[in-house]
Amino acid sequence: MSGGWSQVAEIPADEPLRFKCEDLENKKQYKFKITVSNKLGASDPNVHPKVILAKDPWDEPGKILHVEVTDWGPNHADLRWSRPESDGGAPITGYVIEYRVRRLCSVVRPLPNV
């Protein structure tokens, strides 16, 4: 983490002792500190000891490790796969199946001169 401190709020003493720090950049690390003040001045800051990574509390699921085609024919293919090792901390909501038509390469050779 680099750069100086940016003030994001000033909370009056008669307000609840909490603050929701919004508009953080996703996947960026932050540190937080709070200073208290009175008519004589400001205290030394209390710096939260951990760096906080702004992100959802869960991650993307892990990669499926095992996929197999169990049967196929002229107009179908039957697929089977295993669940990923990790759901990323959130329930799996579905799987997206995609396919691509593989183009066969044909080599065009010039006809011999007759």
One Martini backbone bead per residue (centre of mass of N, CA, C, O) as a GRO file, in nm:
protein
  114
    1MET     BB    1   0.098   0.035   0.022
    2SER     BB    2   0.034   0.369  -0.085
    3GLY     BB    3   0.042   0.668   0.046
    4GLY     BB    4  -0.173   0.865   0.197
    5TRP     BB    5  -0.403   1.001   0.390
    6SER     BB    6  -0.770   0.995   0.386
    7GLN     BB    7  -1.038   1.174   0.449
    8VAL     BB    8  -1.389   1.044   0.495
    9ALA     BB    9  -1.464   1.150   0.796
   10GLU     BB   10  -1.685   1.322   1.043
   11ILE     BB   11  -1.784   1.245   1.373
   12PRO     BB   12  -1.993   1.311   1.598
   13ALA     BB   13  -2.012   1.246   1.940
   14ASP     BB   14  -2.346   1.186   1.925
   15GLU     BB   15  -2.284   0.953   1.748
   16PRO     BB   16  -2.239   0.667   1.632
   17LEU     BB   17  -1.965   0.420   1.650
   18ARG     BB   18  -1.987   0.438   1.312
   19PHE     BB   19  -1.878   0.338   0.965
   20LYS     BB   20  -1.938   0.345   0.614
   21CYS     BB   21  -1.702   0.268   0.376
   22GLU     BB   22  -1.725   0.389   0.060
   23ASP     BB   23  -1.597   0.362  -0.261
   24LEU     BB   24  -1.425   0.129  -0.303
   25GLU     BB   25  -1.180  -0.054  -0.455
   26ASN     BB   26  -1.161  -0.331  -0.611
   27LYS     BB   27  -0.883  -0.510  -0.503
   28LYS     BB   28  -0.801  -0.311  -0.276
   29GLN     BB   29  -0.590  -0.186  -0.031
   30TYR     BB   30  -0.651  -0.113   0.327
   31LYS     BB   31  -0.627   0.136   0.578
   32PHE     BB   32  -0.712   0.225   0.922
   33LYS     BB   33  -0.797   0.533   1.107
   34ILE     BB   34  -0.843   0.683   1.441
   35THR     BB   35  -0.935   1.005   1.570
   36VAL     BB   36  -0.954   1.200   1.858
   37SER     BB   37  -1.139   1.497   1.973
   38ASN     BB   38  -1.094   1.820   2.126
   39LYS     BB   39  -1.032   2.140   2.246
   40LEU     BB   40  -0.707   2.052   2.263
   41GLY     BB   41  -0.729   1.816   2.038
   42ALA     BB   42  -0.550   1.540   1.920
   43SER     BB   43  -0.492   1.225   1.901
   44ASP     BB   44  -0.366   0.948   1.863
   45PRO     BB   45  -0.382   0.707   1.647
   46ASN     BB   46  -0.580   0.429   1.552
   47VAL     BB   47  -0.450   0.147   1.398
   48HIS     BB   48  -0.534  -0.090   1.205
   49PRO     BB   49  -0.346  -0.386   1.179
   50LYS     BB   50  -0.497  -0.450   0.913
   51VAL     BB   51  -0.529  -0.532   0.593
   52ILE     BB   52  -0.780  -0.445   0.356
   53LEU     BB   53  -0.971  -0.623   0.120
   54ALA     BB   54  -1.164  -0.515  -0.137
   55LYS     BB   55  -1.433  -0.751  -0.126
   56ASP     BB   56  -1.589  -1.007  -0.147
   57PRO     BB   57  -1.650  -1.278   0.076
   58TRP     BB   58  -1.608  -1.415  -0.200
   59ASP     BB   59  -1.531  -1.640  -0.462
   60GLU     BB   60  -1.459  -1.802  -0.713
   61PRO     BB   61  -1.481  -2.089  -0.832
   62GLY     BB   62  -1.346  -2.362  -0.902
   63LYS     BB   63  -1.220  -2.582  -1.107
   64ILE     BB   64  -1.292  -2.827  -1.307
   65LEU     BB   65  -1.121  -3.145  -1.312
   66HIS     BB   66  -1.365  -3.334  -1.441
   67VAL     BB   67  -1.416  -3.438  -1.783
   68GLU     BB   68  -1.666  -3.629  -1.972
   69VAL     BB   69  -1.741  -3.842  -2.242
   70THR     BB   70  -1.979  -4.108  -2.233
   71ASP     BB   71  -2.136  -4.028  -2.506
   72TRP     BB   72  -2.195  -4.071  -2.869
   73GLY     BB   73  -2.319  -3.923  -3.178
   74PRO     BB   74  -2.455  -3.771  -3.456
   75ASN     BB   75  -2.657  -3.582  -3.225
   76HIS     BB   76  -2.466  -3.639  -2.958
   77ALA     BB   77  -2.355  -3.563  -2.610
   78ASP     BB   78  -2.234  -3.702  -2.308
   79LEU     BB   79  -2.192  -3.548  -1.993
   80ARG     BB   80  -1.938  -3.537  -1.725
   81TRP     BB   81  -1.884  -3.405  -1.386
   82SER     BB   82  -1.723  -3.239  -1.136
   83ARG     BB   83  -1.690  -3.080  -0.868
   84PRO     BB   84  -1.549  -2.841  -0.724
   85GLU     BB   85  -1.340  -2.797  -0.457
   86SER     BB   86  -1.455  -2.494  -0.474
   87ASP     BB   87  -1.718  -2.242  -0.405
   88GLY     BB   88  -1.598  -1.963  -0.271
   89GLY     BB   89  -1.839  -1.945  -0.030
   90ALA     BB   90  -2.067  -2.015  -0.242
   91PRO     BB   91  -2.318  -2.135  -0.389
   92ILE     BB   92  -2.389  -2.319  -0.648
   93THR     BB   93  -2.595  -2.213  -0.941
   94GLY     BB   94  -2.423  -2.333  -1.192
   95TYR     BB   95  -2.379  -2.442  -1.539
   96VAL     BB   96  -2.181  -2.389  -1.831
   97ILE     BB   97  -2.238  -2.496  -2.159
   98GLU     BB   98  -2.003  -2.546  -2.425
   99TYR     BB   99  -1.939  -2.516  -2.781
  100ARG     BB  100  -1.728  -2.617  -3.066
  101VAL     BB  101  -1.658  -2.607  -3.392
  102ARG     BB  102  -1.445  -2.802  -3.569
  103ARG     BB  103  -1.224  -2.727  -3.806
  104LEU     BB  104  -1.121  -2.855  -4.094
  105CYS     BB  105  -0.827  -2.891  -4.251
  106SER     BB  106  -0.751  -2.798  -4.583
  107VAL     BB  107  -0.546  -2.879  -4.848
  108VAL     BB  108  -0.436  -2.682  -5.113
  109ARG     BB  109  -0.341  -2.802  -5.428
  110PRO     BB  110  -0.190  -2.772  -5.701
  111LEU     BB  111  -0.220  -2.839  -6.015
  112PRO     BB  112  -0.079  -2.998  -6.249
  113ASN     BB  113   0.080  -2.956  -6.528
  114VAL     BB  114  -0.037  -3.064  -6.862
   0.00000   0.00000   0.00000
